[in-house]
Amino acid sequence: MEFIKTYLKIFLIVVITIFFATLAIIASIIDRTGRIYNILGKTWAKILLWVAGVKVKVIGLENISRNENYVYVANHVSGFDIPVVMASLPGQLRIVFKKELTKIPVFGWQLRIGPYILIDRENPAKAMESLEKAKKKIEKGVSVLLFAEGTRSLDGNIQSFKRGAFTLATRSGKKIIPLTIKGTFEILPKKKFRIKPGEVKLFIDPPIEHNGSIDKKSELELMEKVRNIIVKNYYSENESN
């Protein structure tokens, strides 16, 4: 029975994703501001979570000011991390995706044509170009989300962080908000063909200000600070979490 439920959920998720991806392509053509695209993305995310039986508990939403935009940095353990964040964060959001996702029919097409940022992880020069594009989007008043590990964790544990998110933060001068996503690994682990309903917790920590120093030492210190916050939230057994 669980096998049938999983197949049904996956079928519905694929159909819903194709439908919204098609709308997103049209929206990207007729609305270059990305506002319609953003609304479609949030709607898609909320429907996906409902279909999968996932409830999201957001802790710390008051740490986000509607009058500011940020560089969000999150851990990454599941394909459900993206809809969890999209459904929960206010305002216009641009996510940095790996370029390989553009190979997925329909879904990948809308990523290529839409306002999100694609990063080539195999080419450092092109990766820096992507971060520069992200910086320009931040300057236009939108927030940017990066998954600092660069890819999903295989075992559900937090991996080492990449410097990209922190390079973007220092160069843009924007505050960093650490996001801790806890519970999505149990719902859909990487390379597993099952979707288990459950509760996910999204911790939104207070914004971290920095001096804007564009140097490796400052970026590494910022990276360590953010990672320590996320690790503490992720592994905490405190009942309030």
C-alpha positions in Angstrom: 0.0 0.0 0.0 2.8 2.4 0.8 4.4 1.6 -2.5 1.2 2.6 -4.3 0.9 5.8 -2.3 4.4 6.7 -3.2 3.9 6.1 -6.9 0.6 8.2 -6.8 2.4 11.1 -5.0 5.3 11.1 -7.4 2.9 11.0 -10.4 0.9 14.0 -9.0 4.1 15.9 -8.2 5.4 15.4 -11.8 2.1 16.5 -13.3 1.9 19.5 -11.0 5.5 20.4 -11.7 5.1 20.2 -15.5 1.9 22.4 -15.3 3.5 25.1 -13.2 6.8 25.0 -15.1 4.8 25.6 -18.3 3.1 28.6 -16.7 6.5 29.8 -15.4 7.9 29.8 -18.9 5.0 31.9 -20.1 5.3 34.2 -17.1 9.0 34.7 -17.7 8.2 35.9 -21.3 5.4 38.3 -20.4 6.7 39.6 -17.0 10.4 40.4 -16.8 10.2 41.6 -13.2 9.8 38.0 -12.0 6.9 38.8 -9.7 4.4 36.4 -11.5 7.2 33.8 -11.6 7.7 34.2 -7.9 4.0 33.8 -7.1 3.8 30.7 -9.3 6.8 29.2 -7.5 5.3 29.7 -4.0 2.0 28.2 -5.2 3.7 25.2 -6.7 5.7 24.7 -3.5 2.7 24.8 -1.2 0.7 22.4 -3.4 3.7 20.0 -3.5 4.0 20.0 0.3 0.2 19.4 0.6 0.3 16.4 -1.8 3.3 14.9 0.0 1.7 15.3 3.4 4.4 17.6 4.6 3.7 20.2 7.3 6.2 23.0 7.8 6.8 24.7 11.2 8.7 28.0 10.8 10.7 29.2 13.7 12.0 32.8 13.6 10.0 34.3 10.8 10.1 37.6 12.8 13.8 37.8 12.0 13.0 38.8 8.4 12.2 42.4 7.7 9.9 43.0 4.8 11.8 46.2 4.0 15.2 44.4 3.4 16.6 41.8 1.2 19.1 39.2 2.2 21.5 36.4 1.2 19.9 33.3 2.6 22.2 30.3 3.3 20.7 26.9 3.9 21.7 23.3 4.4 20.6 20.8 1.8 19.5 17.2 2.5 16.5 16.6 0.3 14.7 17.5 -2.9 12.0 18.9 -0.6 14.3 21.6 0.8 13.4 23.8 -2.1 9.6 23.8 -1.8 9.9 24.1 2.0 11.9 27.3 1.6 9.9 28.7 -1.3 6.6 28.2 0.6 7.9 29.8 3.8 10.0 32.9 2.9 8.3 36.2 2.2 9.2 38.5 -0.7 10.9 37.9 -4.0 13.4 35.1 -3.9 16.0 34.0 -6.4 17.6 30.6 -5.9 21.0 29.5 -7.1 20.6 26.2 -8.9 23.2 23.8 -10.3 23.3 24.0 -14.1 22.7 20.3 -14.5 19.1 20.7 -13.6 18.4 22.5 -16.9 18.6 19.1 -18.6 15.3 18.1 -17.0 12.5 18.5 -19.6 10.1 21.4 -19.0 11.3 22.0 -15.4 14.8 22.7 -16.6 13.6 24.8 -19.4 11.8 27.2 -17.0 15.0 27.4 -14.9 16.9 28.5 -17.9 14.5 31.1 -19.1 13.3 32.3 -15.6 14.9 34.7 -13.2 16.8 32.1 -11.1 20.6 31.9 -11.2 22.3 28.8 -12.7 25.8 27.9 -11.5 28.4 25.7 -13.3 30.1 23.9 -10.5 32.8 22.5 -12.8 33.9 25.8 -14.2 35.2 28.3 -11.5 35.2 31.2 -13.9 31.6 30.7 -14.9 30.7 30.1 -11.3 32.0 33.5 -10.5 30.0 35.0 -13.3 26.9 33.4 -11.8 27.7 35.0 -8.4 28.1 38.4 -10.2 24.6 37.9 -11.7 23.3 37.1 -8.2 24.9 40.3 -6.9 23.1 42.3 -9.6 19.7 40.7 -8.6 20.3 41.6 -5.0 21.1 45.2 -6.0 17.6 45.3 -7.6 16.0 44.5 -4.3 15.4 40.7 -4.3 16.8 38.1 -1.9 19.0 35.2 -3.0 19.1 31.7 -1.6 22.2 29.4 -1.8 22.6 25.9 -0.5 26.1 26.2 1.0 27.0 22.5 0.7 26.5 22.7 -3.1 24.6 19.4 -3.3 22.3 17.2 -1.2 23.7 15.1 1.6 23.6 11.4 1.0 23.4 10.4 4.7 21.4 13.3 6.1 24.4 14.9 7.9 25.6 18.4 7.2 28.6 18.5 4.8 31.4 21.0 4.5 30.3 24.4 3.1 31.4 26.1 -0.1 32.6 29.7 -0.1 30.3 30.9 -2.9 27.5 32.2 -0.6 29.9 34.1 1.5 31.7 35.6 -1.4 28.3 36.9 -2.6 27.4 38.2 0.8 30.7 40.2 1.2 30.6 41.6 -2.3 26.9 42.6 -2.1 27.2 44.0 1.4 23.9 42.3 2.4 23.2 40.6 5.6 23.3 36.8 5.7 20.4 34.9 7.3 21.2 31.2 8.2 18.3 28.8 7.4 18.3 25.4 9.0 16.0 22.8 7.3 15.3 19.9 9.6 13.2 16.8 8.7 13.2 16.7 4.9 15.8 13.9 4.8 13.2 11.6 6.5 10.6 12.6 3.9 12.7 12.1 0.8 16.4 11.1 1.1 18.7 11.5 -1.9 18.6 8.5 -4.3 15.6 7.0 -2.4 12.3 6.2 -4.2 9.8 7.0 -1.4 8.0 10.0 0.0 7.1 9.8 3.7 4.7 12.4 5.2 5.8 14.3 8.2 6.7 17.6 9.8 9.6 19.8 8.7 11.1 22.6 10.8 12.6 25.7 9.2 14.8 27.7 11.6 15.3 31.3 10.5 18.1 32.9 12.5 18.7 36.6 13.0 20.5 38.4 10.2 24.3 38.4 10.5 26.0 41.7 9.6 29.6 41.7 8.4 32.2 44.3 7.6 32.0 43.7 3.8 35.7 42.9 3.6 36.3 41.2 0.3 39.1 38.7 1.3 39.4 35.0 1.8 39.9 35.2 5.6 36.7 37.2 6.1 34.7 34.9 3.9 36.0 31.8 5.7 35.3 33.3 9.1 31.7 34.2 8.0 31.3 30.7 6.6 32.4 29.0 9.8 30.0 31.3 11.9 27.0 30.4 9.7 27.8 26.7 9.6 28.1 26.5 13.4 24.6 28.1 13.7 23.1 25.7 11.2 24.8 22.7 12.8 23.6 23.7 16.3 20.0 24.0 15.1 20.1 20.8 13.0 21.5 18.5 15.7 19.7 20.1 18.7 17.4 17.8 20.7 15.9 20.6 22.6 12.1 20.3 22.8 11.6 23.9 21.7 13.2 22.9 18.4 
